[in-house]
Amino acid sequence: MPRIGAGLLGLVMALALSACGTLDRPVGPLRITDGTLIKAADPRIRANDSARLQAFTQEIGGRLRSDHPTTMLALSGGGANGAYGAGVLVGWSDHGDRPRFDVVTGVSTGALAAPFAYLGPEWDDELQQAYTSGAADNILSWRSFAAFLNPSLFSSKVLRDLVDQNVTPELMAAVARENATGRKLLVATTDLDSEETVIWDMGLLAAQGDDNARELFKEVLVASASIPGVFPPVLIAGLQSNNEVALEMHVDGGVNTPFLAIPEDLMLWTRPDNQGRVGALYVIVNGQVGRNDGVTPGRISGILARTYDSMSKASLRIHLAVTAAFAQRNGLDMSLSAIPDNVSASSLKFDQETMTAMFDLGRQRGRTADAWTRLDQQSVGRPLITGATIPDAEVPTALALPPESDPAKSAQPAQPKE
């Protein structure tokens, strides 16, 4: 199966079945009488909330100081390939020098791993269990097929059960304690109604400490991991400035951004003076970034798969390049870890064997310096991103490419017959 061919085939099926499943929505806002709501601190940071966004931007910019270096971790989307990032973190703990991150962000599957990464090595067992226990086996099975009931191919029940099992009251309390120290846990979703990325302050949410906060915490994680067309969108109630509650449609944070590192308002910012090193940014991409030569199948599924693969990688490389340029200007070390290009990686293969093999690959690499590539030190004229490879002998059996799928071999020109 092509790396993401199944996902694109699912997209085609979803379009064909789009008239079947629907999601009921009110035409306008839900009007609730005064006194029926208990207002709490809003965990959303929205592009159209200029005051909140400016305060957030100033906070992140204020952290980039030489007198208090900041360490940040950004976890990308990637579906089942999130097992790779989980493995890298656990392997990093094994190596003994994993930082205590000041800021942790997550998008899509990275959002599911972000709370464990934020809480540190003491939660590595829970992180590993979440990705290798087999609990996600049926996430895309025919048991979950629900295209006639939902505006998606599959129900989100297995995903919701997985989130519910892992977002325990103990985890919420631990996140709240770390938030009180000034550390940040941020998750991104995409609001389809406004077409904007919404950043959720999950530490602020956990600090509210009640059942409603835990439920919203879980809803945000499910929304961030809900690939449109594969899983149904999540309707999240938001209190507007006029005390009206609107149900907003949220989906996968990866729709708008492959990972969350520097706020958009800061992307072109340059510090006023040279303060030396101000911190480190680590980006774990739960996918592959290199260009793979190959022969594209003539079927619609193969054409769409190859098109989406090329498009998403190009977007990812641009995002990495812009972030690396920011890091170079502002004394921020930036390191990237991604799945090597010479292994089989599918974002939609949720079977336990494949996810465990991907976790083991990440853990193996996380124990060494091989997991990381410095991006802020790339010289002019050299490609910013090149596809990493690892020796075939070190690739887990479940992830090994068959000979006929080897991109390097398929790219060889045909020899004329004598």
TORTI-930411 format. One record per residue (C-alpha): residue number from 0; residue in three letters; x, y, z. Coordinates in nm, 4 decimals. Layout:
- resi, resn, c1, c2, c3
- NUM, ALA, X, Y, Z $
...
***
This chain:
- resi, resn, c1, c2, c3
- 0, MET, 0.0000, 0.0000, 0.0000 $
- 1, PRO, 0.1409, 0.3468, -0.0816 $
- 2, ARG, 0.2460, 0.5520, 0.2190 $
- 3, ILE, -0.0727, 0.7530, 0.2289 $
- 4, GLY, -0.2632, 0.5935, -0.0564 $
- 5, ALA, -0.5214, 0.4513, 0.1779 $
- 6, GLY, -0.5893, 0.7957, 0.3186 $
- 7, LEU, -0.6448, 0.9491, -0.0215 $
- 8, LEU, -0.8576, 0.6584, -0.1337 $
- 9, GLY, -1.0601, 0.7251, 0.1800 $
- 10, LEU, -1.0892, 1.0902, 0.0778 $
- 11, VAL, -1.2339, 0.9883, -0.2580 $
- 12, MET, -1.4793, 0.7545, -0.0853 $
- 13, ALA, -1.5745, 1.0287, 0.1573 $
- 14, LEU, -1.6549, 1.2630, -0.1299 $
- 15, ALA, -1.8653, 0.9930, -0.2910 $
- 16, LEU, -2.0558, 0.9366, 0.0309 $
- 17, SER, -2.0781, 1.3010, 0.1314 $
- 18, ALA, -2.4538, 1.3093, 0.0874 $
- 19, CYS, -2.5016, 1.0340, 0.3470 $
- 20, GLY, -2.3617, 1.1301, 0.6861 $
- 21, THR, -2.4157, 1.4791, 0.8239 $
- 22, LEU, -2.3472, 1.6679, 1.1435 $
- 23, ASP, -2.6399, 1.8654, 1.2818 $
- 24, ARG, -2.5522, 2.2257, 1.3605 $
- 25, PRO, -2.7593, 2.5204, 1.4802 $
- 26, VAL, -2.8041, 2.7956, 1.2223 $
- 27, GLY, -2.6895, 3.0667, 1.4617 $
- 28, PRO, -2.5381, 3.1061, 1.8077 $
- 29, LEU, -2.6927, 2.9340, 2.1089 $
- 30, ARG, -2.8467, 3.2077, 2.3189 $
- 31, ILE, -2.8223, 3.1356, 2.6898 $
- 32, THR, -2.9759, 3.3588, 2.9548 $
- 33, ASP, -2.7456, 3.5475, 3.1888 $
- 34, GLY, -2.6533, 3.3565, 3.5014 $
- 35, THR, -2.6589, 3.0081, 3.3506 $
- 36, LEU, -2.2886, 3.0058, 3.2671 $
- 37, ILE, -1.9872, 2.9862, 3.4944 $
- 38, LYS, -1.7208, 3.1880, 3.3199 $
- 39, ALA, -1.3642, 3.0590, 3.3327 $
- 40, ALA, -1.0362, 3.1729, 3.1850 $
- 41, ASP, -1.0516, 3.1208, 2.8101 $
- 42, PRO, -0.7838, 2.8686, 2.7040 $
- 43, ARG, -0.8095, 2.9707, 2.3367 $
- 44, ILE, -0.5590, 3.1958, 2.1621 $
- 45, ARG, -0.7208, 3.3038, 1.8356 $
- 46, ALA, -0.5918, 3.4985, 1.5376 $
- 47, ASN, -0.8837, 3.7437, 1.5601 $
- 48, ASP, -0.8279, 3.8161, 1.9309 $
- 49, SER, -0.5597, 4.0799, 1.8878 $
- 50, ALA, -0.5118, 4.1567, 2.2573 $
- 51, ARG, -0.4746, 3.7916, 2.3591 $
- 52, LEU, -0.2533, 3.7139, 2.0605 $
- 53, GLN, -0.0290, 4.0123, 2.1284 $
- 54, ALA, 0.0101, 3.9107, 2.4927 $
- 55, PHE, 0.0953, 3.5548, 2.3889 $
- 56, THR, 0.3458, 3.6774, 2.1295 $
- 57, GLN, 0.5119, 3.9035, 2.3863 $
- 58, GLU, 0.5301, 3.6149, 2.6321 $
- 59, ILE, 0.7019, 3.3819, 2.3841 $
- 60, GLY, 0.9311, 3.6614, 2.2647 $
- 61, GLY, 1.0135, 3.7482, 2.6247 $
- 62, ARG, 1.1287, 3.3922, 2.6873 $
- 63, LEU, 1.4001, 3.4243, 2.4208 $
- 64, ARG, 1.6598, 3.5820, 2.6486 $
- 65, SER, 2.0218, 3.4865, 2.7054 $
- 66, ASP, 1.9875, 3.5216, 3.0839 $
- 67, HIS, 1.7267, 3.2438, 3.0881 $
- 68, PRO, 1.7598, 3.0101, 2.7854 $
- 69, THR, 1.4315, 2.8503, 2.6846 $
- 70, THR, 1.3927, 2.4924, 2.5612 $
- 71, MET, 1.0964, 2.4179, 2.3356 $
- 72, LEU, 0.9592, 2.0968, 2.1827 $
- 73, ALA, 0.7200, 2.0861, 1.8854 $
- 74, LEU, 0.5479, 1.7578, 1.7938 $
- 75, SER, 0.3991, 1.7304, 1.4449 $
- 76, GLY, 0.1040, 1.5380, 1.3097 $
- 77, GLY, 0.1366, 1.2021, 1.1383 $
- 78, GLY, -0.1392, 0.9659, 1.2533 $
- 79, ALA, -0.0020, 0.6229, 1.3409 $
- 80, ASN, 0.3502, 0.7526, 1.2777 $
- 81, GLY, 0.3168, 0.9385, 1.6071 $
- 82, ALA, 0.4662, 0.6199, 1.7529 $
- 83, TYR, 0.7994, 0.7368, 1.6082 $
- 84, GLY, 0.7991, 1.0601, 1.8086 $
- 85, ALA, 0.6933, 0.8728, 2.1217 $
- 86, GLY, 0.9868, 0.6360, 2.0710 $
- 87, VAL, 1.2321, 0.9233, 2.0209 $
- 88, LEU, 1.1250, 1.0786, 2.3521 $
- 89, VAL, 1.1577, 0.7507, 2.5440 $
- 90, GLY, 1.4956, 0.6802, 2.3808 $
- 91, TRP, 1.6050, 1.0317, 2.4743 $
- 92, SER, 1.5157, 0.9542, 2.8344 $
- 93, ASP, 1.7195, 0.6322, 2.8093 $
- 94, HIS, 2.0170, 0.8388, 2.6925 $
- 95, GLY, 1.9856, 1.0515, 3.0047 $
- 96, ASP, 1.9965, 1.4058, 2.8656 $
- 97, ARG, 1.6361, 1.4797, 2.7714 $
- 98, PRO, 1.5610, 1.8426, 2.8668 $
- 99, ARG, 1.2822, 1.9635, 3.0893 $
- 100, PHE, 1.1050, 2.1621, 2.8205 $
- 101, ASP, 0.9767, 2.5095, 2.9020 $
- 102, VAL, 0.7237, 2.4939, 2.6176 $
- 103, VAL, 0.5723, 2.1820, 2.4575 $
- 104, THR, 0.3382, 2.2036, 2.1591 $
- 105, GLY, 0.1452, 1.9369, 1.9708 $
- 106, VAL, -0.0543, 1.9092, 1.6495 $
- 107, SER, -0.2761, 1.6108, 1.5589 $
- 108, THR, -0.1091, 1.2903, 1.6853 $
- 109, GLY, 0.1547, 1.5188, 1.8356 $
- 110, ALA, -0.1215, 1.6675, 2.0496 $
- 111, LEU, -0.1948, 1.3226, 2.1952 $
- 112, ALA, 0.1721, 1.2761, 2.2902 $
- 113, ALA, 0.2285, 1.6343, 2.4075 $
- 114, PRO, 0.0950, 1.5986, 2.7659 $
- 115, PHE, 0.3278, 1.3028, 2.8308 $
- 116, ALA, 0.6242, 1.4853, 2.6745 $
- 117, TYR, 0.5396, 1.7879, 2.8905 $
- 118, LEU, 0.5293, 1.5848, 3.2115 $
- 119, GLY, 0.8696, 1.4301, 3.1474 $
- 120, PRO, 1.0375, 1.0880, 3.1659 $
- 121, GLU, 0.8291, 0.9850, 3.4690 $
- 122, TRP, 0.5370, 0.9424, 3.2248 $
- 123, ASP, 0.7296, 0.7472, 2.9594 $
- 124, ASP, 0.5554, 0.4217, 3.0484 $
- 125, GLU, 0.2164, 0.5811, 2.9847 $
- 126, LEU, 0.3446, 0.7344, 2.6596 $
- 127, GLN, 0.4718, 0.3997, 2.5351 $
- 128, GLN, 0.1500, 0.2251, 2.6367 $
- 129, ALA, -0.0595, 0.4780, 2.4461 $
- 130, TYR, 0.1188, 0.3990, 2.1189 $
- 131, THR, 0.2083, 0.0287, 2.1478 $
- 132, SER, -0.0686, -0.1357, 2.3522 $
- 133, GLY, -0.2844, -0.2135, 2.0478 $
- 134, ALA, -0.5640, 0.0111, 2.1741 $
- 135, ALA, -0.5620, 0.1881, 1.8352 $
- 136, ASP, -0.5906, -0.1353, 1.6328 $
- 137, ASN, -0.9558, -0.0843, 1.5371 $
- 138, ILE, -0.9417, 0.2906, 1.4867 $
- 139, LEU, -0.9902, 0.2473, 1.1087 $
- 140, SER, -1.1507, -0.0967, 1.1048 $
- 141, TRP, -1.4840, -0.1808, 0.9438 $
- 142, ARG, -1.6281, -0.1868, 1.2960 $
- 143, SER, -1.5674, 0.1872, 1.3013 $
- 144, PHE, -1.7036, 0.2478, 0.9513 $
- 145, ALA, -1.9748, 0.5104, 0.9866 $
- 146, ALA, -1.9977, 0.6978, 0.6567 $
- 147, PHE, -2.3763, 0.6644, 0.6519 $
- 148, LEU, -2.4087, 0.8269, 0.9938 $
- 149, ASN, -2.1215, 1.0781, 1.0063 $
- 150, PRO, -1.9648, 1.3252, 0.7628 $
- 151, SER, -1.6575, 1.0994, 0.7675 $
- 152, LEU, -1.5569, 0.7477, 0.6789 $
- 153, PHE, -1.5064, 0.6348, 1.0365 $
- 154, SER, -1.6475, 0.6945, 1.3811 $
- 155, SER, -1.4195, 0.8594, 1.6355 $
- 156, LYS, -1.5265, 0.6200, 1.9137 $
- 157, VAL, -1.1949, 0.4308, 1.9308 $
- 158, LEU, -1.0029, 0.7597, 1.9232 $
- 159, ARG, -1.2229, 0.9004, 2.1988 $
- 160, ASP, -1.1807, 0.5873, 2.4097 $
- 161, LEU, -0.8024, 0.6112, 2.3682 $
- 162, VAL, -0.8023, 0.9743, 2.4793 $
- 163, ASP, -1.0353, 0.8997, 2.7700 $
- 164, GLN, -0.8089, 0.6187, 2.8944 $
- 165, ASN, -0.5037, 0.8437, 2.8950 $
- 166, VAL, -0.6406, 1.1799, 3.0122 $
- 167, THR, -0.6855, 1.0722, 3.3721 $
- 168, PRO, -0.7513, 1.2984, 3.6715 $
- 169, GLU, -0.3906, 1.2229, 3.7744 $
- 170, LEU, -0.2592, 1.3518, 3.4414 $
- 171, MET, -0.4726, 1.6647, 3.4677 $
- 172, ALA, -0.3432, 1.7351, 3.8181 $
- 173, ALA, 0.0167, 1.6843, 3.7051 $
- 174, VAL, -0.0290, 1.9222, 3.4087 $
- 175, ALA, -0.1820, 2.1819, 3.6417 $
- 176, ARG, 0.1164, 2.1579, 3.8784 $
- 177, GLU, 0.3655, 2.2096, 3.5970 $
- 178, ASN, 0.1609, 2.4965, 3.4555 $
- 179, ALA, 0.1871, 2.6690, 3.7926 $
- 180, THR, 0.5673, 2.6774, 3.7491 $
- 181, GLY, 0.5347, 2.8848, 3.4320 $
- 182, ARG, 0.5824, 2.6065, 3.1788 $
- 183, LYS, 0.3469, 2.5964, 2.8774 $
- 184, LEU, 0.1570, 2.3091, 2.7132 $
- 185, LEU, -0.0046, 2.4171, 2.3859 $
- 186, VAL, -0.2192, 2.2257, 2.1348 $
- 187, ALA, -0.3422, 2.3462, 1.7954 $
- 188, THR, -0.6735, 2.2758, 1.6231 $
- 189, THR, -0.8169, 2.4156, 1.3005 $
- 190, ASP, -1.1456, 2.6066, 1.3278 $
- 191, LEU, -1.3128, 2.5382, 0.9928 $
- 192, ASP, -1.5726, 2.8105, 1.0470 $
- 193, SER, -1.3085, 3.0842, 1.0683 $
- 194, GLU, -1.0357, 2.8943, 0.8747 $
- 195, GLU, -0.7852, 2.9798, 1.1466 $
- 196, THR, -0.5487, 2.7928, 1.3720 $
- 197, VAL, -0.6618, 2.8008, 1.7342 $
- 198, ILE, -0.3944, 2.7546, 1.9999 $
- 199, TRP, -0.5207, 2.6012, 2.3233 $
- 200, ASP, -0.3425, 2.6682, 2.6524 $
- 201, MET, -0.3872, 2.3190, 2.7974 $
- 202, GLY, -0.2097, 2.4049, 3.1222 $
- 203, LEU, -0.4540, 2.6868, 3.1880 $
- 204, LEU, -0.7368, 2.4446, 3.1148 $
- 205, ALA, -0.6001, 2.1783, 3.3493 $
- 206, ALA, -0.5563, 2.4401, 3.6224 $
- 207, GLN, -0.9348, 2.4922, 3.6331 $
- 208, GLY, -0.9440, 2.1519, 3.7997 $
- 209, ASP, -1.3052, 2.0426, 3.7460 $
- 210, ASP, -1.4822, 1.7775, 3.5386 $
- 211, ASN, -1.5793, 2.0311, 3.2726 $
- 212, ALA, -1.2138, 2.1236, 3.2235 $
- 213, ARG, -1.1175, 1.7568, 3.1817 $
- 214, GLU, -1.3938, 1.7038, 2.9274 $
- 215, LEU, -1.2848, 2.0056, 2.7247 $
- 216, PHE, -0.9209, 1.8947, 2.7532 $
- 217, LYS, -1.0204, 1.5627, 2.5948 $
- 218, GLU, -1.2375, 1.7279, 2.3288 $
- 219, VAL, -0.9467, 1.9475, 2.2186 $
- 220, LEU, -0.7152, 1.6460, 2.1846 $
- 221, VAL, -0.9765, 1.4544, 1.9840 $
- 222, ALA, -1.0366, 1.7586, 1.7619 $
- 223, SER, -0.6665, 1.8111, 1.6965 $
- 224, ALA, -0.6348, 1.4478, 1.5835 $
- 225, SER, -0.9550, 1.4383, 1.3747 $
- 226, ILE, -0.8407, 1.4128, 1.0130 $
- 227, PRO, -1.1210, 1.5642, 0.7993 $
- 228, GLY, -1.3033, 1.3001, 0.5987 $
- 229, VAL, -1.1539, 1.0213, 0.8095 $
- 230, PHE, -1.2995, 1.1253, 1.1471 $
- 231, PRO, -1.5942, 1.3586, 1.2132 $
- 232, PRO, -1.5262, 1.7174, 1.3190 $
- 233, VAL, -1.5657, 1.8120, 1.6839 $
- 234, LEU, -1.8156, 2.0828, 1.7798 $
- 235, ILE, -1.6756, 2.2850, 2.0697 $
- 236, ALA, -1.8846, 2.5482, 2.2446 $
- 237, GLY, -1.7155, 2.8830, 2.2762 $
- 238, LEU, -1.8413, 3.1831, 2.4704 $
- 239, GLN, -1.8422, 3.4935, 2.2535 $
- 240, SER, -1.7897, 3.8525, 2.3650 $
- 241, ASN, -2.1684, 3.9150, 2.3629 $
- 242, ASN, -2.2323, 3.6208, 2.6020 $
- 243, GLU, -2.3611, 3.4027, 2.3218 $
- 244, VAL, -2.2335, 3.0470, 2.2926 $
- 245, ALA, -2.1394, 2.9351, 1.9422 $
- 246, LEU, -2.0634, 2.5781, 1.8445 $
- 247, GLU, -1.7385, 2.5967, 1.6489 $
- 248, MET, -1.6302, 2.3172, 1.4133 $
- 249, HIS, -1.2754, 2.2040, 1.4960 $
- 250, VAL, -1.0625, 1.9509, 1.3096 $
- 251, ASP, -0.7017, 1.8348, 1.2777 $
- 252, GLY, -0.4553, 2.1106, 1.3654 $
- 253, GLY, -0.2348, 1.9835, 1.0826 $
- 254, VAL, -0.4786, 2.1232, 0.8243 $
- 255, ASN, -0.3251, 2.4689, 0.8720 $
- 256, THR, 0.0159, 2.3979, 1.0229 $
- 257, PRO, 0.2364, 2.0849, 1.0233 $
- 258, PHE, 0.3757, 2.1774, 1.3649 $
- 259, LEU, 0.3460, 2.4647, 1.6109 $
- 260, ALA, 0.6731, 2.6389, 1.6944 $
- 261, ILE, 0.6867, 3.0175, 1.6643 $
- 262, PRO, 0.3641, 3.2261, 1.6566 $
- 263, GLU, 0.2978, 3.3705, 1.3107 $
- 264, ASP, 0.3316, 3.7274, 1.4401 $
- 265, LEU, 0.6889, 3.6467, 1.5466 $
- 266, MET, 0.8036, 3.4728, 1.2287 $
- 267, LEU, 0.9629, 3.7875, 1.0820 $
- 268, TRP, 1.0800, 3.9240, 1.4173 $
- 269, THR, 1.4495, 3.9844, 1.4853 $
- 270, ARG, 1.5834, 4.0559, 1.8315 $
- 271, PRO, 1.7145, 4.4111, 1.8733 $
- 272, ASP, 2.0670, 4.3120, 1.9782 $
- 273, ASN, 2.2955, 4.0093, 1.9751 $
- 274, GLN, 2.2399, 3.8298, 2.3033 $
- 275, GLY, 2.4111, 3.5054, 2.2065 $
- 276, ARG, 2.2297, 3.1751, 2.2523 $
- 277, VAL, 1.8775, 3.2217, 2.3878 $
- 278, GLY, 1.7496, 2.8647, 2.3822 $
- 279, ALA, 1.6818, 2.5519, 2.1814 $
- 280, LEU, 1.3916, 2.4339, 1.9674 $
- 281, TYR, 1.3457, 2.0632, 1.8969 $
- 282, VAL, 1.0993, 1.9609, 1.6244 $
- 283, ILE, 0.9886, 1.5980, 1.5933 $
- 284, VAL, 0.8239, 1.5303, 1.2576 $
- 285, ASN, 0.6176, 1.2130, 1.2664 $
- 286, GLY, 0.6723, 1.1595, 0.8980 $
- 287, GLN, 0.9297, 1.1884, 0.6215 $
- 288, VAL, 1.0538, 1.5126, 0.4669 $
- 289, GLY, 1.2801, 1.4025, 0.1807 $
- 290, ARG, 1.1889, 1.3787, -0.1858 $
- 291, ASN, 1.1509, 1.0196, -0.3037 $
- 292, ASP, 1.1889, 0.9405, -0.6726 $
- 293, GLY, 0.9614, 0.6678, -0.8006 $
- 294, VAL, 0.7207, 0.5610, -1.0717 $
- 295, THR, 0.3709, 0.6917, -0.9999 $
- 296, PRO, 0.0985, 0.4312, -1.0630 $
- 297, GLY, -0.1531, 0.5234, -1.3308 $
- 298, ARG, -0.4512, 0.4623, -1.1004 $
- 299, ILE, -0.6450, 0.7497, -0.9420 $
- 300, SER, -0.5486, 0.6349, -0.5921 $
- 301, GLY, -0.1791, 0.6332, -0.6858 $
- 302, ILE, -0.1978, 0.9730, -0.8565 $
- 303, LEU, -0.3787, 1.1346, -0.5628 $
- 304, ALA, -0.1485, 0.9691, -0.3099 $
- 305, ARG, 0.1638, 1.0900, -0.4862 $
- 306, THR, 0.0166, 1.4384, -0.5314 $
- 307, TYR, -0.0766, 1.4720, -0.1647 $
- 308, ASP, 0.2582, 1.3297, -0.0550 $
- 309, SER, 0.4485, 1.5833, -0.2638 $
- 310, MET, 0.2230, 1.8728, -0.1589 $
- 311, SER, 0.2387, 1.7984, 0.2148 $
- 312, LYS, 0.6166, 1.7488, 0.2137 $
- 313, ALA, 0.6700, 2.0754, 0.0262 $
- 314, SER, 0.4536, 2.2589, 0.2800 $
- 315, LEU, 0.6426, 2.0942, 0.5655 $
- 316, ARG, 0.9828, 2.1896, 0.4203 $
- 317, ILE, 0.8735, 2.5514, 0.3748 $
- 318, HIS, 0.7507, 2.5649, 0.7349 $
- 319, LEU, 1.0787, 2.4151, 0.8549 $
- 320, ALA, 1.2802, 2.6632, 0.6445 $
- 321, VAL, 1.0917, 2.9664, 0.7801 $
- 322, THR, 1.1313, 2.8419, 1.1367 $
- 323, ALA, 1.5021, 2.7684, 1.0830 $
- 324, ALA, 1.5554, 3.1205, 0.9465 $
- 325, PHE, 1.3943, 3.2602, 1.2616 $
- 326, ALA, 1.6233, 3.0417, 1.4721 $
- 327, GLN, 1.9352, 3.1572, 1.2835 $
- 328, ARG, 1.8481, 3.5261, 1.3286 $
- 329, ASN, 1.7677, 3.5010, 1.6954 $
- 330, GLY, 2.0273, 3.2681, 1.8476 $
- 331, LEU, 1.7945, 2.9708, 1.8831 $
- 332, ASP, 1.9383, 2.6242, 1.8273 $
- 333, MET, 1.6969, 2.4275, 1.6085 $
- 334, SER, 1.7140, 2.0492, 1.5723 $
- 335, LEU, 1.4926, 1.8207, 1.3654 $
- 336, SER, 1.4129, 1.4521, 1.4020 $
- 337, ALA, 1.2091, 1.2816, 1.1289 $
- 338, ILE, 1.1404, 0.9286, 1.0092 $
- 339, PRO, 1.4188, 0.8198, 0.7718 $
- 340, ASP, 1.3172, 0.7982, 0.4087 $
- 341, ASN, 1.4286, 0.4381, 0.3551 $
- 342, VAL, 1.1605, 0.2845, 0.5767 $
- 343, SER, 0.7952, 0.2096, 0.5117 $
- 344, ALA, 0.5840, 0.4708, 0.6941 $
- 345, SER, 0.2061, 0.4990, 0.6696 $
- 346, SER, 0.0100, 0.7452, 0.8788 $
- 347, LEU, -0.2946, 0.5171, 0.8632 $
- 348, LYS, -0.1445, 0.1815, 0.9654 $
- 349, PHE, -0.2639, 0.1592, 1.3247 $
- 350, ASP, -0.1999, -0.2126, 1.3791 $
- 351, GLN, 0.0006, -0.2953, 1.6901 $
- 352, GLU, 0.2904, -0.4593, 1.5045 $
- 353, THR, 0.3577, -0.1608, 1.2798 $
- 354, MET, 0.3166, 0.0988, 1.5549 $
- 355, THR, 0.5413, -0.0973, 1.7912 $
- 356, ALA, 0.8066, -0.1265, 1.5182 $
- 357, MET, 0.7843, 0.2487, 1.4543 $
- 358, PHE, 0.8129, 0.3161, 1.8280 $
- 359, ASP, 1.1183, 0.0892, 1.8494 $
- 360, LEU, 1.2799, 0.2702, 1.5559 $
- 361, GLY, 1.2252, 0.6060, 1.7256 $
- 362, ARG, 1.3558, 0.4758, 2.0579 $
- 363, GLN, 1.6648, 0.3282, 1.8908 $
- 364, ARG, 1.7407, 0.6619, 1.7241 $
- 365, GLY, 1.6549, 0.8673, 2.0334 $
- 366, ARG, 1.9296, 0.6907, 2.2278 $
- 367, THR, 2.1933, 0.8377, 1.9951 $
- 368, ALA, 2.2765, 1.1682, 1.8308 $
- 369, ASP, 2.1639, 1.0186, 1.4973 $
- 370, ALA, 1.8068, 1.1206, 1.5717 $
- 371, TRP, 1.8800, 1.4920, 1.5269 $
- 372, THR, 1.9834, 1.7263, 1.2464 $
- 373, ARG, 2.0737, 2.0874, 1.3269 $
- 374, LEU, 1.8850, 2.3212, 1.0937 $
- 375, ASP, 2.0004, 2.6596, 1.2212 $
- 376, GLN, 2.3600, 2.5889, 1.1174 $
- 377, GLN, 2.2924, 2.5087, 0.7509 $
- 378, SER, 2.5177, 2.7139, 0.5234 $
- 379, VAL, 2.3961, 2.9120, 0.2238 $
- 380, GLY, 2.3774, 2.7058, -0.0919 $
- 381, ARG, 2.3202, 2.3742, 0.0849 $
- 382, PRO, 1.9772, 2.2081, 0.0912 $
- 383, LEU, 1.8036, 2.2803, 0.4202 $
- 384, ILE, 1.6370, 1.9401, 0.4400 $
- 385, THR, 1.7770, 1.6167, 0.3064 $
- 386, GLY, 1.6212, 1.2735, 0.3447 $
- 387, ALA, 1.7846, 1.0791, 0.6276 $
- 388, THR, 1.8676, 0.7137, 0.5811 $
- 389, ILE, 1.9658, 0.4369, 0.8189 $
- 390, PRO, 2.1357, 0.1041, 0.7458 $
- 391, ASP, 1.8902, -0.1615, 0.6292 $
- 392, ALA, 2.0074, -0.3918, 0.9067 $
- 393, GLU, 1.8776, -0.1427, 1.1653 $
- 394, VAL, 1.5299, -0.1076, 1.0120 $
- 395, PRO, 1.2672, -0.3123, 1.2024 $
- 396, THR, 1.1277, -0.5928, 0.9875 $
- 397, ALA, 0.7744, -0.4506, 0.9957 $
- 398, LEU, 0.9031, -0.1228, 0.8463 $
- 399, ALA, 1.1415, -0.2602, 0.5808 $
- 400, LEU, 1.0608, -0.1616, 0.2236 $
- 401, PRO, 1.0322, -0.4511, -0.0218 $
- 402, PRO, 1.2979, -0.4371, -0.2972 $
- 403, GLU, 1.0485, -0.3325, -0.5628 $
- 404, SER, 0.9455, -0.0355, -0.3451 $
- 405, ASP, 1.2991, 0.0999, -0.3028 $
- 406, PRO, 1.2750, 0.4635, -0.4261 $
- 407, ALA, 1.6391, 0.4638, -0.5322 $
- 408, LYS, 1.5949, 0.1532, -0.7453 $
- 409, SER, 1.2690, 0.2653, -0.9024 $
- 410, ALA, 1.4344, 0.5898, -1.0052 $
- 411, GLN, 1.6981, 0.4214, -1.2229 $
- 412, PRO, 1.6596, 0.5032, -1.5943 $
- 413, ALA, 1.5654, 0.2174, -1.8209 $
- 414, GLN, 1.8555, 0.0751, -2.0216 $
- 415, PRO, 1.8055, 0.0379, -2.3982 $
- 416, LYS, 1.8015, -0.3160, -2.5258 $
- 417, GLU, 2.0979, -0.4288, -2.7318 $
***
